[in-house]
Amino acid sequence: MKPLTLAEVQALPAVIPLLLAARALGLSRNTAYRLVQRDEFPCRVIKVGDTYRVPTIELLVLIGADKENVHSTFGSNA
């Protein structure tokens, strides 16, 4: 599966499923879940019931989106 572009990540909702975040980082499903289990996923992961979610703003910061782009995407409180 092809990784997401910066523009595609910026268009995502505020919180996304773990596997979509993994795709943006070019990680496989197995690697993503292994990193979560080891508490080593490179972004904060939120467990909601039996699913995992990742805040998109943290993904943007991780992949190096400049602060101006992050603020314009998510508002000035980012």
C-alpha positions in Angstrom: 0.0 0.0 0.0 1.3 3.4 -0.9 2.1 5.8 1.9 0.0 9.0 2.3 1.3 12.4 1.1 1.5 15.4 3.4 -1.5 16.9 1.7 -3.5 13.7 2.3 -2.5 13.6 6.0 -3.5 17.3 6.4 -6.9 16.5 5.0 -7.6 13.7 7.6 -9.9 14.2 10.6 -8.4 15.1 14.0 -8.1 11.4 15.1 -7.5 8.5 12.8 -7.3 4.7 13.0 -3.9 3.2 13.8 -3.6 1.5 10.5 -4.2 4.7 8.6 -1.4 6.3 10.7 0.8 3.3 9.9 0.1 3.7 6.2 1.1 7.4 6.4 4.4 6.2 7.9 4.9 3.4 5.5 4.5 0.7 8.2 2.9 -2.6 7.8 -0.1 -3.7 9.9 2.0 -6.2 11.8 4.7 -3.7 12.5 2.2 -1.1 13.7 0.6 -3.4 16.2 4.0 -4.7 17.3 5.1 -1.2 18.0 1.9 -0.4 19.9 2.3 -3.5 22.1 5.9 -2.5 22.9 4.8 1.1 23.6 7.1 2.2 20.8 4.8 3.6 18.1 6.3 6.9 17.1 3.1 8.9 17.9 0.8 8.9 20.9 -1.8 6.1 20.5 -5.2 6.3 22.2 -7.0 3.0 23.0 -10.7 3.3 22.6 -12.4 0.1 23.5 -10.6 -2.5 21.5 -9.4 -0.1 18.8 -6.4 2.2 18.5 -6.5 5.8 17.3 -3.7 8.3 16.6 -4.1 12.1 16.9 -3.4 13.5 13.3 -1.7 16.6 14.7 1.0 14.4 16.3 1.5 12.5 13.0 1.9 15.8 11.2 4.6 16.9 13.7 6.3 13.6 13.5 6.6 13.7 9.7 7.9 17.2 9.8 5.0 19.4 8.7 6.0 22.9 9.6 4.2 24.5 12.5 2.5 27.0 10.2 0.9 24.2 8.2 -0.2 22.4 11.3 -1.8 25.5 12.8 -3.6 26.3 9.6 -4.9 22.7 9.5 -6.0 22.4 13.1 -6.3 25.9 14.4 -4.1 28.1 16.6 -4.3 25.8 19.7 -2.2 23.1 18.0 
